Amino acid sequence: MLLSTTTRQSAASLFLMAVAALGAAIVVLVIFLGGFKLVFSLFALGLFVTMLLACGNTRLFFLWGLILTAPFELNASFMIIPHIGGAASIAFDAVDIFIFGLLIFLIRDFSIGYRTNMRFPKVLYWWIGLGLLGVITMLIGPMRAVAGLEVFRMIKLALLFIVIVNEVVRVKQIEQVVAALMIAVALQSIVALLQYTLNLNLGAQILGEVTEAAAEYTSQATYGLDAQGFTYRVGGLIGHPNLLAIFLAMLMPIGISILFSGIKPLYKFLTAITLMMGIVALVLTLSRSGWIAFMLAFVTLMAVSFTHPKLKRKYVFARLSIIVTIVVLVAALSGPIFKRLTQSDEGAVSFRFEFMEIAMRMAMDKPILGHGLNSFVWHMHPYSIWETLTGVQGNFETIADWPVVHNIYLLIWSEQGTLGLILYLGFYFHLMRISLRGIGTYKDPFLALVNLGCFAGLIALAVDGLASFFIRNSNCGRVFFIIAALIVAIQWWHMENTDSPNVKSAADLARPPG
């Protein structure tokens, strides 16, 4: 439909007012925070405004901002209940600014008739089901508050998912998302390499780096507190080294897959450099679960590429070159790998198995709905060697140190019961099915290869889930949901386009300029 100039000016004014209101809220927020965060946040706000004014495509700026800030823990937190295993506060993150900006653009599109069809993928119903189980915990207790914190985080993740799926409708936008993800990998890898080279903590806790004390303890405990020498385990700006490892293991397959596409040679070269840095950083995390996850993801990616009807005869030399490069890098870094495999503190493994048994006993005790979302640490004591809360308190300094089972499947099963586990597995396998179908469709070679990388990344995360709770960390959960949204956005592109990849979809034709 055609719109009058007055209507368009009103929409633009509404958008500018929303941005101004958001800016005012941020100023109030950073003043409330005070200290170093105040200085850093004001600097970040000034940089944000400057880049926004200088950018020729405001909409694309918000999309890039969303992807690049998603891995950071830059936020303001309220209602803080420190603990491990789920949301510990109501957090308003830097990434929310960009989600809000894109949401305003989408609301404008629908309100003035540029868009008529709202994308609400069925795969999200599984996640909504998990959230509703959390609401049940909020209603019947006993841990209502902590369940509410996690439900709030789940709602934010669902909103991020919906915004990306509705925003990313063109192949070029998908290319932009992939490029931003590769830059995120490069940034985290560079920071990790700096941490290892300088053998110290960079003091960037405001962005997500662990504290110096936590980094030192993690590094020393890797080979036992009495081990000779000090081995620094890098965590980048993701936090714990194990989290950085699966972050890299999940995203690097996407970079590997697009090396087989028709992107420009310069971009392939930059991607290849990023991947080499990422592999080195992955090794330096000393995360055995991360290594195994990436290995299985890489094997999956190569197996599909060598057997896919339209890929097996293409880029054979490139695939072989990648295999050789990875083997050479691993061989060059074989010292840390061999030491980690042969001299690691056995306590870390026994701890994981011990808590797996605790989680299984909890799940068997309440098999239908579990003990309540985000409450593992408060309910584990009767099933553990400590037996009472007093016993747990006597072994750990603060509640923030109380351990949780390092297995996402058992964590969900113990907290949300068999019903919750079924919903989570349904969500995950539904995503894997969508990505597999995207690989087979092959309407657009680039999209098929991105799907292949995403599928391999899902394999990595599924394997790592046996030894971690990656998606229960706020920044890590956002990265996972970006991958999930990318998979679904590609599926929607396939549904809206004809057999010719050059024909624009109805959504493409209806899109307003940035």
Stockholm file with secondary structure:
# STOCKHOLM 1.0

chainA/1-514         MLLSTTTRQSAASLFLMAVAALGAAIVVLVIFLGGFKLVFSLFALGLFVTMLLACGNTRLFFLWGLILTAPFELNASFMIIPHIGGAASIAFDAVDIFIFGLLIFLIRDFSIGYRTNMRFPKVLYWWIGLGLLGVITMLIGPMRAVAGLEVFRMIKLALLFIVIVNEVVRVKQIEQVVAALMIAVALQSIVALLQYTLNLNLGAQILGEVTEAAAEYTSQATYGLDAQGFTYRVGGLIGHPNLLAIFLAMLMPIGISILFSGIKPLYKFLTAITLMMGIVALVLTLSRSGWIAFMLAFVTLMAVSFTHPKLKRKYVFARLSIIVTIVVLVAALSGPIFKRLTQSDEGAVSFRFEFMEIAMRMAMDKPILGHGLNSFVWHMHPYSIWETLTGVQGNFETIADWPVVHNIYLLIWSEQGTLGLILYLGFYFHLMRISLRGIGTYKDPFLALVNLGCFAGLIALAVDGLASFFIRNSNCGRVFFIIAALIVAIQWWHMENTDSPNVKSAADLARPPG
#=GR chainA/1-514 SS CCCCHHHHHHHHHHHHHHHHHHHHHHHHHHHHHCHHHHHHHHHHHHHHHHHHHHCSCHHHHHHHHHHHHTTCCCEEEESCCCCSSSCCSEEEEHHHHHHHHHHHHHHHHHHTTSCCCCCCCTTHHHHHHHHHHHHHHHHHCSSHHHHHHHHHHHHHHHHHHHHHHHHCCSHHHHHHHHHHHHHHHHHHHHHHHHHHHHTSCCCCGGGTCCCHHHHHHHHHHTTCTTCSSCCCCCCTTTSSHHHHHHHHHHHHHHHHHHTTSCCCHHHHHHHHHHHHHHHHHHHHTTCHHHHHHHHHHHHHHHHHHHHSTTTTTSSHHHHHHHHHHHHHHHHHTHHHHHHHHHHCCHHHHHHHHHHHHHHHHHHHHSTTTCSCTTCHHHHCGGGSSSCSHHHHHHHSSSGGGCCCCSCHHHHHHHHHHHHHHHHHHHHHHHHHHHHHHHHHHCSSHHHHHHHHHHHHHHHHHHHHTTTCCGGGSHHHHHHHHHHHHHHHHHHHHHHHSCSCTTSCCHHHHHCCCC
#=GC SS_cons         CCCCHHHHHHHHHHHHHHHHHHHHHHHHHHHHHCHHHHHHHHHHHHHHHHHHHHCSCHHHHHHHHHHHHTTCCCEEEESCCCCSSSCCSEEEEHHHHHHHHHHHHHHHHHHTTSCCCCCCCTTHHHHHHHHHHHHHHHHHCSSHHHHHHHHHHHHHHHHHHHHHHHHCCSHHHHHHHHHHHHHHHHHHHHHHHHHHHHTSCCCCGGGTCCCHHHHHHHHHHTTCTTCSSCCCCCCTTTSSHHHHHHHHHHHHHHHHHHTTSCCCHHHHHHHHHHHHHHHHHHHHTTCHHHHHHHHHHHHHHHHHHHHSTTTTTSSHHHHHHHHHHHHHHHHHTHHHHHHHHHHCCHHHHHHHHHHHHHHHHHHHHSTTTCSCTTCHHHHCGGGSSSCSHHHHHHHSSSGGGCCCCSCHHHHHHHHHHHHHHHHHHHHHHHHHHHHHHHHHHCSSHHHHHHHHHHHHHHHHHHHHTTTCCGGGSHHHHHHHHHHHHHHHHHHHHHHHSCSCTTSCCHHHHHCCCC
//
